[in-house]
Amino acid sequence: MAMATAPSCRFCGAPLGHVLIDLGMSPLCESYLAADQLNRMEPFYPLHVYVCERCFLVQLEEYVAPAHIFSEYAYFSSYSSSWREHARRYAEAMRARFGLGRSSLVAEVGSNDGYLLEHFVAAGVPVLGIEPAANVAAAALARGVRTVVRFFGREAAADLLAHGGPADLIVGNNVLAQIPNLNDCVAGMKILLAPRGVATIEVPHLMRLIEGNQFDTIYHEHFFYFSFLALETIFAGHGLTLFDVEELPTHGGSMRVYARHAENGSTPVGARVTALRTEEEAAGFRGVKRYETFAEQVYETKRKLLEFLIDVKRQDKSVAGYGAPGKGNTLLNYCGIRTDFVDYTVDRNPYKHGKFLPGTHIPIFATERIEETKPDYVLILPWNLKDEILEQMAGIRAWGGRFVVPIPEVTVIP
C-alpha cells in the first residue's frame, strides 16, 4: 500500500510535518444549505493546520479549488456597519497619506461588494475592483464601483496593467489568506504596482489568534494564518519590502502591512516594523515550540462551551444564535453543537434567510425571530462584532435574556 506523501509549504516548498491544530472534519464554512439539500450527502474535509519549519508560514492543505468556494459567495461585507466604517476611515487615511486624486488608480484584490472602493469613488479617485465571485461583483457594479470578475495573480495583473495602467494603491483586505497560490498573488501585486506605489494588506494576526484562542477563525476558505515574520519573508521573496505596519482591533486582532518595491528607496522602513518583528521573535515565532500549547487550550474551550450548554439545557433554557459567520460554523462543527443545543440562529444578511448552517443544519432566520421567540440566551457567533451586536440587540434584556460570547472563553453577559 502506498504511503501518503507529506504536504509541502505553498510558499517555500519545504515538507510540512509540524501540526498546529487538528479540528477534525468540517464542511466548507460558507456553503449554506437550502431545505431541499438537507438530506443529500454533504462533503466534509479535514481542518488540519500545519506550521512550516523553514519559513514558519501556518497553512491548511488545499482540499477544494478556490473556483468552487468563491464563484458564488455568501459573504457580503456591507452587512456589518462597523466594517463599513472601518473601510471609510481607511479610504480617508490613504487619500491623505499618499495624496491620491483624480489621476491616481486604486485597485482592490477581492473587492467584494464595493463597500471599500465606493469611498474612493465618492472622492473622485478612479478605482478597479478585482472580485472572483460574480454574484458579489454584481452588487459592486450596481453601486458604481468598476469591477472585473476574475481571480488575481500574475496573468490578471499583466492584463490589467496593459489595459488600465499601474496602480498607485493596491488594497488587499482579508483576502491574502484566501488565495492558495500565494506566490502567484504576491507576484501579481509586484507587476501591477506603480514604481512608487504602495500595497496595503490586512490579515488577521497569528500572534493575536493564538493569544486570544481564536481557533474558530480557522476554516477551509482561509488557507494561511500569518505572523509578521512570515509575511515579511513572503513579500521580500517577490521583491517587495514591508515599510510600515499597524496593529488593528478588527477580526480579533489584525495587522495592516504597507509594501513597496524593494528598489524604491524613497520610503524608509519605519520603527513599527522593527518593533513588531522584535516582539514576534521574542515571543518565539521563529521556532515551532511556541505553537505547541495552542491545541490544548482549544480542547479546553470546547469542553467549557459544551459544559455550559449542557447545564442550561438541563435547566430547560432556550438558546438561539446571533450571526451565521464562517467562524461560527467552525466552532459549531468542531464542538458538535446542533439544534439539540441551539434552536436557530439569525443574521442581517437576507441571502442567508431560510437556509441552514453547513454540517449542523441549524436554521437561519431574520433578526426579528429573537424578539418573537424570546430565548433565554443568545450565543454571539461573530464575537469580533460583539459590541455592535450588544447594542443592536439590547432589547433581549427586557425578558431577562442574556448574551453568551464563546471566545476566548465562555462568557455570559447579563
C-alpha positions, 0 to 999 in steps of 0.5 A: 500500500502506498504511503501518503506523501507529506504536504509541502509549504505553498510558499517555500516548498519545504515538507510540512510535518509540524501540526498546529491544530487538528479540528477534525472534519468540517464542511466548507464554512460558507456553503449554506444549505437550502431545505431541499439539500438537507438530506443529500450527502454533504462533503466534509474535509479535514481542518488540519493546520500545519506550521512550516519549519523553514519559513514558519508560514501556518497553512491548511492543505488545499482540499477544494479549488478556490473556483468552487468556494468563491464563484458564488459567495455568501459573504457580503461585507456591507452587512456589518456597519462597523466594517463599513466604517472601518473601510471609510476611515481607511479610504480617508487615511490613504487619500491623505497619506499618499495624496491620491486624486483624480489621476491616481488608480486604486485597485482592490484584490477581492473587492467584494461588494464595493463597500471599500472602493465606493469611498474612493469613488465618492472622492473622485479617485478612479478605482478597479475592483478585482472580485472572483465571485460574480454574484458579489461583483454584481452588487459592486457594479450596481453601486458604481464601483468598476469591477472585473470578475476574475481571480488575481495573480500574475496573468490578471495583473499583466492584463490589467496593467496593459489595459488600465495602467499601474496602480498607485494603491493596491488594497488587499483586505482579508483576502491574502489568506484566501488565495492558495497560490500565494506566490502567484498573488504576491507576484501579481501585486509586484507587476501591477504596482506603480514604481512608487506605489504602495500595497496595503494588506490586512490579515488577521494576526497569528500572534493575536489568534493564538493569544486570544484562542481564536481557533474558530477563525480557522476554516477551509476558505482561509488557507494561511494564518500569518505572523509578521515574520512570515509575511515579511519573508513572503513579500521580500521573496517577490521583491517587495519590502514591508515599510510600515505596519499597524496593529488593528482591533478588527477580526480579533486582532489584525495587522495592516502591512504597507509594501513597496518595491524593494528598489524604491528607496524613497520610503524608509522602513519605519520603527513599527516594523522593527518593533513588531518583528522584535516582539514576534521573535521574542515571543518565539515565532521563529521556532515551532515550540511556541505553537505547541500549547495552542491545541490544548487550550482549544480542547479546553474551550470546547469542553467549557462551551459544551459544559455550559450548554449542557447545564442550561439545557438541563435547566430547560433554557432556550438558546438561539444564535446571533450571526451565521459567520464562517467562524461560527460554523467552525466552532459549531462543527468542531464542538458538535453543537446542533439544534439539540443545543441551539434552536436557530440562529439569525443574521442581517444578511437576507441571502442567508434567510431560510437556509441552514448552517453547513454540517449542523443544519441549524436554521437561519432566520431574520433578526426579528425571530429573537424578539418573537421567540424570546430565548433565554440566551443568545450565543454571539457567533461573530464575537469580533462584532460583539459590541455592535451586536450588544447594542443592536440587540439590547432589547433581549434584556427586557425578558431577562435574556442574556448574551453568551460570547464563546471566545476566548472563553465562555462568557455570559453577559447579563 
